[in-house]
Amino acid sequence: MDPNEVVADVDETLARYSDLLFGTAITVYVLAMFLFLWALGSARIRRIQSAEAQQLVGATSGRATSGSAPGGGPDLNKPGKLETAPRQPFSEKLAAMAYPVVIVGVLAHLASIVTRGVATDRAPWGNMYEFISLTCVACVIAGIVVLRKAEHRPLLSFVLLPVSLLMFIAGRWLYTQAAPVVPALKSYWLAIHVSVISIASGVLLVAGVASILYLIKMRWGAPGDSADQQRTGRTAALRRIVDAIPGAEILDRLAYKSVVFGFPLFGLGVILGAIWAESAWGRFWGWDPKETVSFIAWVIYAAYLHARATAGWKHTAAAWINVAGFVALLFNLFIINLVVSGLHSYAGL
């Protein structure tokens, strides 16, 4: 195909707008991430202050106050203080500020994907740069839905961290100029199969982040011995961070709900890929590296759901299985597409 003809099929102005919106989305995500981290830190300080206040009340509850009546009751002659409405905690204000910031980032991200699709007149997920972009926006939207409760919203910071890293890698090293796809990808299955896999991968990435936080909470969240509590430096800093994370049961439940939604969607994506393979290559399954690792990841998530539903299995062991699925997804995304040679290798760059 003539290179000049390729350029003529692309709206360069919209392509530039897409790139600008992509960079804007990264910036907004990073800003929201720091706001949520600040909210977590403020919530921890508030919990410490509340615990100290309760200890102070408990220490003075048994003492007779100077304002008590002779019979031990309160002195009704003393003027009392007017009760004031409790102020909204600063951490809640920060989380309330960060939540709409994330939504603005999602809107910019979606606009980036849409404008790239209009600029190229095709489904905008035909290479690694575009696939990662779609997967990341699906991950953020899934995080917004799963963590929509006010007390869970600061956990979005741990979702935005890998999303920002993936988008930075895609924009810095995997960026591809807007152009028509290679002939092998000119199929309506590109819009169906890849979109389903991207959305499922985004949801499962949220589940992986939740399980990683769960394992961290189980390992370092419980109070240690006196010697451990007296340590300073890295151990104390790690304890402060872990203390700000919500309880392990909440994290385990969020991970399970995400996998329950993402697992059948991922399985549907694998089936749709097999149908596309039969149409393009004349066989449903050929144990191509991409197909093999996708099947392995599907089996790992099936094992996770089985472990969570089976009596006698500890949730910690199930969480490790979920993390293994998380690693398999990332391995399939980067190593298989960019390093291992196979029928899907052309989708990389």
C-alpha positions as CSV (number, residue, x, y, z in Angstrom):
1,M,0.0,0.0,0.0
2,D,1.3,3.5,-0.9
3,P,2.4,5.3,2.3
4,N,0.8,8.5,1.0
5,E,-2.5,6.8,0.7
6,V,-2.3,5.7,4.4
7,V,-1.7,9.2,5.6
8,A,-4.6,10.5,3.5
9,D,-7.0,8.1,5.3
10,V,-6.1,9.6,8.7
11,D,-7.4,12.9,10.1
12,E,-4.2,14.3,11.5
13,T,-6.0,17.1,13.4
14,L,-8.2,14.6,15.3
15,A,-5.2,12.3,15.9
16,R,-3.3,15.2,17.6
17,Y,-6.3,16.0,19.7
18,S,-6.4,12.3,20.7
19,D,-2.8,12.4,21.8
20,L,-3.4,15.6,23.8
21,L,-6.4,14.1,25.5
22,F,-4.4,11.0,26.3
23,G,-1.7,13.1,28.1
24,T,-4.4,15.1,29.8
25,A,-6.0,11.9,31.2
26,I,-2.6,10.7,32.6
27,T,-2.1,14.1,34.3
28,V,-5.6,14.1,35.8
29,Y,-5.3,10.5,37.0
30,V,-2.0,11.3,38.8
31,L,-3.6,14.3,40.4
32,A,-6.6,12.3,41.6
33,M,-4.2,9.6,42.9
34,F,-2.4,12.0,45.1
35,L,-5.7,13.5,46.4
36,F,-6.9,10.0,47.3
37,L,-3.6,9.2,49.0
38,W,-3.9,12.4,51.0
39,A,-7.4,11.4,52.0
40,L,-6.1,8.0,53.2
41,G,-3.5,9.8,55.3
42,S,-6.0,12.2,56.8
43,A,-8.4,9.4,57.6
44,R,-5.6,7.6,59.5
45,I,-4.8,10.7,61.5
46,R,-8.4,11.2,62.4
47,R,-8.7,7.6,63.6
48,I,-5.7,8.1,65.8
49,Q,-7.1,11.3,67.3
50,S,-10.4,9.6,67.9
51,A,-8.8,6.7,69.6
52,E,-6.7,9.0,71.8
53,A,-9.9,11.0,72.7
54,Q,-11.6,7.8,73.7
55,Q,-8.7,6.8,75.9
56,L,-8.8,10.2,77.6
57,V,-12.5,9.9,78.2
58,G,-12.1,6.4,79.6
59,A,-9.3,7.6,81.9
60,T,-11.4,10.4,83.4
61,S,-14.8,8.7,83.5
62,G,-14.2,7.3,87.0
63,R,-13.1,10.6,88.5
64,A,-15.4,13.0,90.2
65,T,-15.5,16.3,88.4
66,S,-15.5,19.7,90.1
67,G,-18.8,20.5,88.5
68,S,-20.6,17.6,90.1
69,A,-23.5,18.0,92.5
70,P,-23.1,16.9,96.2
71,G,-25.0,13.7,95.4
72,G,-22.7,12.7,92.6
73,G,-25.0,13.9,89.8
74,P,-24.4,16.7,87.4
75,D,-24.7,20.3,88.6
76,L,-27.7,21.6,86.7
77,N,-27.0,25.2,87.8
78,K,-23.8,25.4,85.7
79,P,-24.4,26.6,82.2
80,G,-23.8,24.0,79.5
81,K,-22.2,24.2,76.1
82,L,-24.3,24.5,73.0
83,E,-24.0,21.4,70.9
84,T,-22.7,22.0,67.4
85,A,-23.1,19.9,64.4
86,P,-20.1,17.7,63.6
87,R,-17.9,19.0,60.9
88,Q,-17.2,16.9,57.8
89,P,-13.7,15.2,58.2
90,F,-11.0,16.6,56.1
91,S,-10.3,13.2,54.6
92,E,-13.9,13.0,53.4
93,K,-13.6,16.4,51.8
94,L,-10.5,15.3,49.9
95,A,-12.1,12.1,48.7
96,A,-15.2,14.1,47.6
97,M,-12.8,16.4,45.7
98,A,-10.8,13.6,44.1
99,Y,-13.8,11.5,42.9
100,P,-15.1,14.1,40.3
101,V,-11.4,14.6,39.3
102,V,-11.3,10.9,38.4
103,I,-14.5,11.3,36.4
104,V,-13.0,14.2,34.5
105,G,-9.9,12.0,33.7
106,V,-12.2,9.2,32.4
107,L,-14.1,11.7,30.2
108,A,-10.8,12.9,28.7
109,H,-9.6,9.3,28.3
110,L,-12.8,8.3,26.5
111,A,-12.6,11.3,24.3
112,S,-9.0,10.3,23.4
113,I,-10.2,6.9,22.3
114,V,-13.2,8.2,20.4
115,T,-11.2,10.9,18.5
116,R,-8.5,8.3,17.5
117,G,-11.2,6.0,16.2
118,V,-12.8,8.8,14.2
119,A,-9.4,9.9,12.9
120,T,-8.5,6.4,11.6
121,D,-12.1,5.4,10.7
122,R,-11.8,2.1,12.6
123,A,-12.1,0.6,16.0
124,P,-9.4,2.4,18.0
125,W,-7.7,-0.7,19.5
126,G,-5.6,-2.2,16.7
127,N,-2.2,-2.0,18.4
128,M,-0.6,-2.2,21.8
129,Y,-0.8,1.5,22.5
130,E,-4.5,1.6,21.8
131,F,-5.2,-1.7,23.5
132,I,-3.5,-0.6,26.7
133,S,-5.5,2.7,26.6
134,L,-8.8,0.8,26.3
135,T,-7.8,-1.6,29.1
136,C,-6.8,1.2,31.4
137,V,-10.0,3.2,30.9
138,A,-12.0,0.0,31.5
139,C,-10.0,-0.5,34.7
140,V,-10.7,3.0,36.0
141,I,-14.4,2.8,35.2
142,A,-14.6,-0.6,37.0
143,G,-12.8,0.9,39.9
144,I,-15.2,3.8,40.1
145,V,-18.2,1.4,40.1
146,V,-16.7,-1.1,42.6
147,L,-15.4,1.6,44.9
148,R,-18.3,3.9,44.6
149,K,-19.0,4.0,48.3
150,A,-17.6,7.0,50.0
151,E,-15.5,5.0,52.5
152,H,-14.0,2.9,49.7
153,R,-13.2,5.7,47.2
154,P,-9.6,6.5,48.5
155,L,-8.7,2.9,47.4
156,L,-8.9,4.3,43.8
157,S,-5.4,5.6,44.4
158,F,-4.1,2.0,44.2
159,V,-6.0,1.5,41.0
160,L,-4.8,4.7,39.5
161,L,-1.2,3.9,40.2
162,P,-0.8,0.9,37.8
163,V,-3.1,2.6,35.3
164,S,-0.9,5.7,35.3
165,L,2.2,3.5,34.9
166,L,0.7,1.4,32.1
167,M,-0.4,4.6,30.2
168,F,3.0,6.2,30.7
169,I,4.7,3.1,29.2
170,A,2.2,3.0,26.3
171,G,2.7,6.7,25.6
172,R,6.4,6.7,26.0
173,W,7.6,3.4,24.4
174,L,4.6,1.8,22.7
175,Y,3.1,4.8,21.0
176,T,2.0,4.2,17.4
177,Q,1.0,6.9,14.9
178,A,-2.6,6.9,14.0
179,A,-3.0,4.8,10.9
180,P,-5.2,2.1,9.4
181,V,-4.6,-1.4,10.8
182,V,-2.7,-4.2,9.1
183,P,-4.9,-6.3,6.7
184,A,-5.1,-9.2,9.1
185,L,-7.0,-7.0,11.6
186,K,-9.5,-5.6,9.1
187,S,-12.5,-7.4,10.5
188,Y,-15.6,-6.6,12.5
189,W,-14.2,-9.1,15.1
190,L,-11.6,-6.5,16.0
191,A,-14.4,-4.3,17.5
192,I,-16.0,-7.3,19.3
193,H,-13.3,-9.6,20.5
194,V,-10.7,-7.0,21.6
195,S,-13.2,-4.7,23.3
196,V,-14.6,-7.6,25.4
197,I,-11.1,-8.8,26.3
198,S,-10.0,-5.2,27.2
199,I,-13.0,-4.6,29.4
200,A,-12.6,-8.0,31.2
201,S,-8.9,-7.3,31.7
202,G,-9.6,-3.9,33.2
203,V,-12.1,-5.4,35.7
204,L,-9.7,-8.2,36.6
205,L,-6.9,-5.7,37.2
206,V,-9.0,-4.1,39.8
207,A,-9.5,-7.5,41.4
208,G,-5.7,-8.1,41.4
209,V,-5.0,-4.7,43.1
210,A,-7.6,-5.5,45.8
211,S,-6.1,-8.9,46.5
212,I,-2.6,-7.5,46.7
213,L,-3.8,-4.9,49.2
214,Y,-5.6,-7.7,51.1
215,L,-2.3,-9.7,51.4
216,I,-0.4,-6.6,52.5
217,K,-3.1,-5.9,55.1
218,M,-3.0,-9.5,56.3
219,R,0.8,-9.5,56.5
220,W,1.5,-6.1,58.0
221,G,-1.9,-4.8,59.1
222,A,-2.1,-6.8,62.4
223,P,-0.4,-5.2,65.4
224,G,3.0,-6.7,66.0
225,D,4.9,-7.5,69.2
226,S,6.4,-4.8,71.4
227,A,9.8,-5.0,69.7
228,D,8.2,-4.5,66.3
229,Q,6.2,-1.6,67.5
230,Q,9.3,0.2,68.7
231,R,11.0,-0.1,65.3
232,T,11.4,3.0,63.3
233,G,12.3,3.8,59.7
234,R,10.9,1.5,56.9
235,T,8.9,-0.7,59.2
236,A,7.1,2.2,60.9
237,A,6.5,4.0,57.6
238,L,5.0,0.8,56.1
239,R,2.8,0.4,59.1
240,R,1.5,3.9,58.7
241,I,0.6,3.2,55.1
242,V,-1.0,-0.1,55.8
243,D,-3.0,1.3,58.7
244,A,-4.7,3.8,56.3
245,I,-6.0,0.9,54.1
246,P,-9.5,-0.4,54.9
247,G,-10.0,-3.8,56.5
248,A,-8.9,-7.0,54.9
249,E,-12.4,-8.4,54.7
250,I,-13.6,-5.4,52.7
251,L,-10.6,-5.8,50.3
252,D,-11.3,-9.6,49.9
253,R,-15.0,-8.9,49.2
254,L,-14.2,-6.3,46.6
255,A,-11.7,-8.6,44.8
256,Y,-14.2,-11.4,44.8
257,K,-17.0,-9.3,43.3
258,S,-14.7,-8.0,40.6
259,V,-13.7,-11.5,39.5
260,V,-17.3,-12.7,39.6
261,F,-18.0,-10.0,36.9
262,G,-14.8,-10.1,35.0
263,F,-14.3,-13.9,34.8
264,P,-17.3,-14.8,32.5
265,L,-16.5,-11.7,30.4
266,F,-12.9,-12.9,30.0
267,G,-14.2,-16.4,29.0
268,L,-16.5,-14.8,26.5
269,G,-13.6,-12.9,25.0
270,V,-11.6,-16.1,24.6
271,I,-14.5,-17.8,22.9
272,L,-15.0,-14.9,20.5
273,G,-11.2,-15.0,19.8
274,A,-11.5,-18.6,18.8
275,I,-14.4,-17.9,16.5
276,W,-12.3,-15.1,14.9
277,A,-9.3,-17.4,14.6
278,E,-11.5,-20.0,12.7
279,S,-12.6,-17.2,10.3
280,A,-9.1,-15.8,9.8
281,W,-6.8,-18.9,10.1
282,G,-9.1,-21.8,9.5
283,R,-8.9,-23.3,13.0
284,F,-10.6,-22.5,16.3
285,W,-7.5,-23.2,18.5
286,G,-3.9,-23.7,17.6
287,W,-2.1,-23.2,21.0
288,D,-0.6,-20.0,19.9
289,P,1.3,-18.3,22.8
290,K,-1.4,-15.7,23.2
291,E,-4.1,-18.4,23.2
292,T,-2.2,-20.6,25.6
293,V,-1.5,-17.9,28.2
294,S,-5.1,-16.6,27.9
295,F,-6.3,-20.1,28.6
296,I,-3.9,-20.4,31.6
297,A,-5.2,-17.1,33.0
298,W,-8.8,-18.3,32.6
299,V,-8.0,-21.5,34.5
300,I,-6.3,-19.5,37.3
301,Y,-9.3,-17.3,37.8
302,A,-11.6,-20.4,37.7
303,A,-9.4,-21.9,40.4
304,Y,-9.7,-18.7,42.5
305,L,-13.5,-18.8,42.3
306,H,-13.5,-22.5,43.2
307,A,-11.2,-21.8,46.2
308,R,-13.4,-18.9,47.4
309,A,-16.5,-21.2,47.2
310,T,-14.9,-24.2,48.8
311,A,-15.1,-24.7,52.6
312,G,-11.7,-25.2,54.2
313,W,-9.8,-22.9,51.8
314,K,-8.3,-19.9,53.5
315,H,-9.0,-16.6,51.8
316,T,-5.3,-15.8,51.9
317,A,-4.6,-18.8,49.7
318,A,-7.4,-17.7,47.3
319,A,-5.9,-14.2,47.2
320,W,-2.6,-15.6,46.1
321,I,-4.3,-17.4,43.3
322,N,-6.0,-14.1,42.2
323,V,-2.6,-12.4,42.3
324,A,-1.2,-15.2,40.0
325,G,-4.1,-14.4,37.6
326,F,-3.1,-10.7,37.8
327,V,0.5,-11.6,36.9
328,A,-0.7,-13.8,34.0
329,L,-2.7,-11.0,32.6
330,L,0.3,-8.6,32.6
331,F,2.5,-11.3,31.2
332,N,0.0,-11.9,28.4
333,L,-0.2,-8.2,27.7
334,F,3.5,-7.4,27.5
335,I,5.7,-10.4,27.1
336,I,3.5,-12.4,24.7
337,N,2.8,-9.4,22.5
338,L,6.3,-7.9,22.5
339,V,8.8,-10.7,23.1
340,V,7.4,-14.1,22.2
341,S,6.9,-14.8,18.5
342,G,3.4,-15.9,17.5
343,L,0.4,-15.1,15.4
344,H,-0.5,-12.2,17.6
345,S,2.9,-10.6,17.6
346,Y,2.0,-8.1,14.9
347,A,-0.4,-6.4,17.2
348,G,2.4,-5.1,19.3
349,L,4.1,-2.3,17.3
